[in-house]
Amino acid sequence: MTTAKITRKTGYECAPNGARVERFAFGEIVSGAVAEWAIDDGAASRMFDPRTDTQVQAVPETKAKRGRPRK
């Protein structure tokens, strides 16, 4: 889910539920479709959540075979 913070000084207006226009104030944190629309319109900046956005992939470790070296 996308989250964003409204950065436009005058706020941001959109109609996420259809015909009723809602106003989001400067500094308010929005999510979902409203966040995507605000980012696309340049009225918000994307928020980074390191717990969900960054995933570390473990590389499987390969080990040498046990035993005596061959002659």
N, CA, C and O atoms as a GROMACS GRO file, in nm:
protein
  284
    1MET      N    1   0.085  -0.116   0.000
    1MET     CA    2   0.000   0.000   0.000
    1MET      C    3   0.090   0.123   0.000
    1MET      O    4   0.188   0.130   0.074
    2THR      N    5   0.055   0.217  -0.082
    2THR     CA    6   0.132   0.340  -0.094
    2THR      C    7   0.086   0.439   0.012
    2THR      O    8  -0.033   0.459   0.034
    3THR      N    9   0.184   0.503   0.076
    3THR     CA   10   0.154   0.612   0.168
    3THR      C   11   0.231   0.734   0.124
    3THR      O   12   0.342   0.723   0.072
    4ALA      N   13   0.171   0.851   0.145
    4ALA     CA   14   0.234   0.976   0.104
    4ALA      C   15   0.197   1.086   0.202
    4ALA      O   16   0.097   1.078   0.273
    5LYS      N   17   0.282   1.189   0.203
    5LYS     CA   18   0.259   1.306   0.288
    5LYS      C   19   0.232   1.425   0.196
    5LYS      O   20   0.309   1.452   0.104
    6ILE      N   21   0.122   1.496   0.222
    6ILE     CA   22   0.085   1.611   0.140
    6ILE      C   23   0.186   1.721   0.162
    6ILE      O   24   0.210   1.762   0.275
    7THR      N   25   0.248   1.770   0.052
    7THR     CA   26   0.353   1.872   0.061
    7THR      C   27   0.313   2.004  -0.001
    7THR      O   28   0.387   2.102   0.010
    8ARG      N   29   0.200   2.010  -0.066
    8ARG     CA   30   0.153   2.135  -0.126
    8ARG      C   31   0.097   2.223  -0.014
    8ARG      O   32   0.016   2.177   0.066
    9LYS      N   33   0.139   2.350  -0.010
    9LYS     CA   34   0.098   2.442   0.097
    9LYS      C   35  -0.052   2.463   0.102
    9LYS      O   36  -0.107   2.482   0.211
   10THR      N   37  -0.118   2.459  -0.010
   10THR     CA   38  -0.263   2.480  -0.014
   10THR      C   39  -0.342   2.353   0.010
   10THR      O   40  -0.465   2.356   0.011
   11GLY      N   41  -0.274   2.241   0.029
   11GLY     CA   42  -0.341   2.114   0.050
   11GLY      C   43  -0.370   2.045  -0.082
   11GLY      O   44  -0.316   2.082  -0.186
   12TYR      N   45  -0.455   1.943  -0.076
   12TYR     CA   46  -0.488   1.866  -0.196
   12TYR      C   47  -0.635   1.829  -0.192
   12TYR      O   48  -0.687   1.789  -0.088
   13GLU      N   49  -0.702   1.843  -0.306
   13GLU     CA   50  -0.844   1.810  -0.317
   13GLU      C   51  -0.864   1.703  -0.423
   13GLU      O   52  -0.807   1.711  -0.532
   14CYS      N   53  -0.946   1.603  -0.390
   14CYS     CA   54  -0.980   1.499  -0.485
   14CYS      C   55  -1.111   1.435  -0.441
   14CYS      O   56  -1.161   1.464  -0.332
   15ALA      N   57  -1.165   1.348  -0.525
   15ALA     CA   58  -1.292   1.281  -0.496
   15ALA      C   59  -1.270   1.130  -0.496
   15ALA      O   60  -1.299   1.064  -0.596
   16PRO      N   61  -1.218   1.074  -0.386
   16PRO     CA   62  -1.188   0.931  -0.384
   16PRO      C   63  -1.313   0.842  -0.380
   16PRO      O   64  -1.307   0.726  -0.420
   17ASN      N   65  -1.426   0.896  -0.334
   17ASN     CA   66  -1.548   0.815  -0.323
   17ASN      C   67  -1.651   0.848  -0.430
   17ASN      O   68  -1.767   0.807  -0.419
   18GLY      N   69  -1.613   0.920  -0.531
   18GLY     CA   70  -1.708   0.954  -0.637
   18GLY      C   71  -1.724   1.103  -0.652
   18GLY      O   72  -1.629   1.173  -0.686
   19ALA      N   73  -1.846   1.155  -0.626
   19ALA     CA   74  -1.878   1.294  -0.652
   19ALA      C   75  -1.839   1.388  -0.538
   19ALA      O   76  -1.825   1.508  -0.561
   20ARG      N   77  -1.822   1.339  -0.419
   20ARG     CA   78  -1.793   1.425  -0.304
   20ARG      C   79  -1.644   1.455  -0.297
   20ARG      O   80  -1.562   1.364  -0.283
   21VAL      N   81  -1.609   1.583  -0.306
   21VAL     CA   82  -1.469   1.625  -0.304
   21VAL      C   83  -1.422   1.638  -0.159
   21VAL      O   84  -1.489   1.699  -0.076
   22GLU      N   85  -1.307   1.579  -0.131
   22GLU     CA   86  -1.248   1.587   0.003
   22GLU      C   87  -1.120   1.668  -0.004
   22GLU      O   88  -1.047   1.662  -0.104
   23ARG      N   89  -1.092   1.742   0.102
   23ARG     CA   90  -0.972   1.825   0.109
   23ARG      C   91  -0.877   1.766   0.213
   23ARG      O   92  -0.918   1.734   0.325
   24PHE      N   93  -0.751   1.751   0.175
   24PHE     CA   94  -0.647   1.699   0.263
   24PHE      C   95  -0.549   1.812   0.290
   24PHE      O   96  -0.498   1.874   0.197
   25ALA      N   97  -0.522   1.839   0.416
   25ALA     CA   98  -0.440   1.953   0.457
   25ALA      C   99  -0.291   1.925   0.436
   25ALA      O  100  -0.248   1.810   0.421
   26PHE      N  101  -0.214   2.033   0.437
   26PHE     CA  102  -0.068   2.025   0.427
   26PHE      C  103  -0.014   1.943   0.544
   26PHE      O  104  -0.050   1.969   0.659
   27GLY      N  105   0.073   1.845   0.516
   27GLY     CA  106   0.133   1.763   0.620
   27GLY      C  107   0.054   1.639   0.656
   27GLY      O  108   0.102   1.556   0.734
   28GLU      N  109  -0.065   1.624   0.602
   28GLU     CA  110  -0.148   1.507   0.633
   28GLU      C  111  -0.094   1.385   0.559
   28GLU      O  112  -0.046   1.396   0.446
   29ILE      N  113  -0.101   1.269   0.623
   29ILE     CA  114  -0.055   1.144   0.563
   29ILE      C  115  -0.174   1.071   0.505
   29ILE      O  116  -0.272   1.044   0.575
   30VAL      N  117  -0.166   1.039   0.377
   30VAL     CA  118  -0.274   0.970   0.307
   30VAL      C  119  -0.223   0.838   0.253
   30VAL      O  120  -0.102   0.818   0.240
   31SER      N  121  -0.315   0.747   0.220
   31SER     CA  122  -0.274   0.616   0.169
   31SER      C  123  -0.368   0.572   0.058
   31SER      O  124  -0.474   0.630   0.037
   32GLY      N  125  -0.327   0.467  -0.012
   32GLY     CA  126  -0.410   0.408  -0.116
   32GLY      C  127  -0.415   0.492  -0.243
   32GLY      O  128  -0.316   0.549  -0.286
   33ALA      N  129  -0.536   0.497  -0.302
   33ALA     CA  130  -0.554   0.568  -0.428
   33ALA      C  131  -0.529   0.717  -0.414
   33ALA      O  132  -0.474   0.779  -0.504
   34VAL      N  133  -0.568   0.774  -0.301
   34VAL     CA  134  -0.547   0.918  -0.278
   34VAL      C  135  -0.397   0.949  -0.280
   34VAL      O  136  -0.356   1.050  -0.337
   35ALA      N  137  -0.316   0.864  -0.221
   35ALA     CA  138  -0.171   0.884  -0.220
   35ALA      C  139  -0.115   0.878  -0.362
   35ALA      O  140  -0.031   0.960  -0.399
   36GLU      N  141  -0.159   0.782  -0.440
   36GLU     CA  142  -0.112   0.770  -0.578
   36GLU      C  143  -0.148   0.894  -0.660
   36GLU      O  144  -0.065   0.946  -0.734
   37TRP      N  145  -0.273   0.941  -0.645
   37TRP     CA  146  -0.318   1.059  -0.720
   37TRP      C  147  -0.239   1.183  -0.678
   37TRP      O  148  -0.199   1.263  -0.763
   38ALA      N  149  -0.217   1.200  -0.549
   38ALA     CA  150  -0.145   1.317  -0.500
   38ALA      C  151   0.000   1.316  -0.547
   38ALA      O  152   0.054   1.420  -0.583
   39ILE      N  153   0.064   1.199  -0.548
   39ILE     CA  154   0.201   1.189  -0.598
   39ILE      C  155   0.205   1.222  -0.747
   39ILE      O  156   0.294   1.295  -0.792
   40ASP      N  157   0.111   1.169  -0.824
   40ASP     CA  158   0.106   1.196  -0.968
   40ASP      C  159   0.083   1.343  -0.998
   40ASP      O  160   0.136   1.396  -1.096
   41ASP      N  161   0.003   1.412  -0.914
   41ASP     CA  162  -0.025   1.554  -0.934
   41ASP      C  163   0.084   1.644  -0.878
   41ASP      O  164   0.078   1.765  -0.897
   42GLY      N  165   0.183   1.589  -0.811
   42GLY     CA  166   0.292   1.668  -0.755
   42GLY      C  167   0.256   1.737  -0.625
   42GLY      O  168   0.322   1.833  -0.586
   43ALA      N  169   0.152   1.691  -0.558
   43ALA     CA  170   0.107   1.753  -0.434
   43ALA      C  171   0.154   1.678  -0.311
   43ALA      O  172   0.128   1.721  -0.199
   44ALA      N  173   0.224   1.566  -0.329
   44ALA     CA  174   0.268   1.486  -0.215
   44ALA      C  175   0.401   1.419  -0.246
   44ALA      O  176   0.442   1.408  -0.361
   45SER      N  177   0.467   1.375  -0.139
   45SER     CA  178   0.590   1.299  -0.156
   45SER      C  179   0.570   1.161  -0.095
   45SER      O  180   0.505   1.146   0.009
   46ARG      N  181   0.626   1.062  -0.160
   46ARG     CA  182   0.613   0.922  -0.118
   46ARG      C  183   0.687   0.902   0.014
   46ARG      O  184   0.796   0.956   0.034
   47MET      N  185   0.627   0.824   0.103
   47MET     CA  186   0.690   0.792   0.231
   47MET      C  187   0.754   0.655   0.220
   47MET      O  188   0.696   0.564   0.162
   48PHE      N  189   0.872   0.641   0.274
   48PHE     CA  190   0.949   0.517   0.269
   48PHE      C  191   0.936   0.445   0.401
   48PHE      O  192   0.965   0.501   0.507
   49ASP      N  193   0.892   0.321   0.396
   49ASP     CA  194   0.882   0.236   0.515
   49ASP      C  195   0.984   0.125   0.500
   49ASP      O  196   0.962   0.030   0.425
   50PRO      N  197   1.096   0.134   0.572
   50PRO     CA  198   1.204   0.036   0.550
   50PRO      C  199   1.166  -0.107   0.587
   50PRO      O  200   1.228  -0.201   0.538
   51ARG      N  201   1.067  -0.125   0.673
   51ARG     CA  202   1.030  -0.260   0.713
   51ARG      C  203   0.962  -0.336   0.599
   51ARG      O  204   0.980  -0.457   0.588
   52THR      N  205   0.885  -0.268   0.516
   52THR     CA  206   0.813  -0.337   0.409
   52THR      C  207   0.875  -0.315   0.272
   52THR      O  208   0.860  -0.400   0.184
   53ASP      N  209   0.945  -0.203   0.249
   53ASP     CA  210   0.999  -0.173   0.118
   53ASP      C  211   1.133  -0.239   0.091
   53ASP      O  212   1.169  -0.260  -0.025
   54THR      N  213   1.208  -0.273   0.194
   54THR     CA  214   1.339  -0.333   0.176
   54THR      C  215   1.336  -0.477   0.226
   54THR      O  216   1.301  -0.504   0.340
   55GLN      N  217   1.374  -0.567   0.139
   55GLN     CA  218   1.381  -0.706   0.176
   55GLN      C  219   1.520  -0.758   0.142
   55GLN      O  220   1.568  -0.741   0.030
   56VAL      N  221   1.583  -0.820   0.238
   56VAL     CA  222   1.717  -0.874   0.219
   56VAL      C  223   1.704  -1.020   0.182
   56VAL      O  224   1.640  -1.098   0.252
   57GLN      N  225   1.766  -1.056   0.070
   57GLN     CA  226   1.763  -1.195   0.024
   57GLN      C  227   1.891  -1.264   0.071
   57GLN      O  228   2.001  -1.216   0.044
   58ALA      N  229   1.877  -1.375   0.140
   58ALA     CA  230   1.992  -1.451   0.187
   58ALA      C  231   2.046  -1.535   0.072
   58ALA      O  232   1.971  -1.601   0.000
   59VAL      N  233   2.176  -1.532   0.056
   59VAL     CA  234   2.242  -1.611  -0.047
   59VAL      C  235   2.278  -1.746   0.013
   59VAL      O  236   2.342  -1.750   0.118
   60PRO      N  237   2.239  -1.856  -0.050
   60PRO     CA  238   2.274  -1.987   0.007
   60PRO      C  239   2.425  -2.007   0.008
   60PRO      O  240   2.493  -1.976  -0.090
   61GLU      N  241   2.475  -2.057   0.118
   61GLU     CA  242   2.619  -2.076   0.134
   61GLU      C  243   2.660  -2.212   0.078
   61GLU      O  244   2.596  -2.313   0.105
   62THR      N  245   2.766  -2.212  -0.002
   62THR     CA  246   2.817  -2.338  -0.056
   62THR      C  247   2.943  -2.375   0.021
   62THR      O  248   3.030  -2.290   0.044
   63LYS      N  249   2.952  -2.500   0.060
   63LYS     CA  250   3.066  -2.546   0.138
   63LYS      C  251   3.144  -2.650   0.058
   63LYS      O  252   3.088  -2.720  -0.027
   64ALA      N  253   3.272  -2.657   0.087
   64ALA     CA  254   3.357  -2.756   0.022
   64ALA      C  255   3.326  -2.894   0.079
   64ALA      O  256   3.284  -2.907   0.194
   65LYS      N  257   3.347  -2.997  -0.002
   65LYS     CA  258   3.322  -3.133   0.044
   65LYS      C  259   3.426  -3.172   0.149
   65LYS      O  260   3.541  -3.128   0.145
   66ARG      N  261   3.383  -3.254   0.241
   66ARG     CA  262   3.474  -3.302   0.345
   66ARG      C  263   3.556  -3.420   0.292
   66ARG      O  264   3.515  -3.491   0.200
   67GLY      N  265   3.668  -3.438   0.351
   67GLY     CA  266   3.749  -3.554   0.314
   67GLY      C  267   3.890  -3.516   0.278
   67GLY      O  268   3.929  -3.399   0.281
   68ARG      N  269   3.964  -3.618   0.243
   68ARG     CA  270   4.104  -3.596   0.206
   68ARG      C  271   4.111  -3.550   0.061
   68ARG      O  272   4.030  -3.591  -0.022
   69PRO      N  273   4.209  -3.466   0.032
   69PRO     CA  274   4.226  -3.426  -0.108
   69PRO      C  275   4.281  -3.543  -0.190
   69PRO      O  276   4.358  -3.624  -0.138
   70ARG      N  277   4.242  -3.553  -0.313
   70ARG     CA  278   4.288  -3.661  -0.401
   70ARG      C  279   4.430  -3.636  -0.447
   70ARG      O  280   4.475  -3.521  -0.457
   71LYS      N  281   4.501  -3.746  -0.476
   71LYS     CA  282   4.638  -3.735  -0.523
   71LYS      C  283   4.646  -3.736  -0.671
   71LYS      O  284   4.756  -3.727  -0.727
   0.00000   0.00000   0.00000
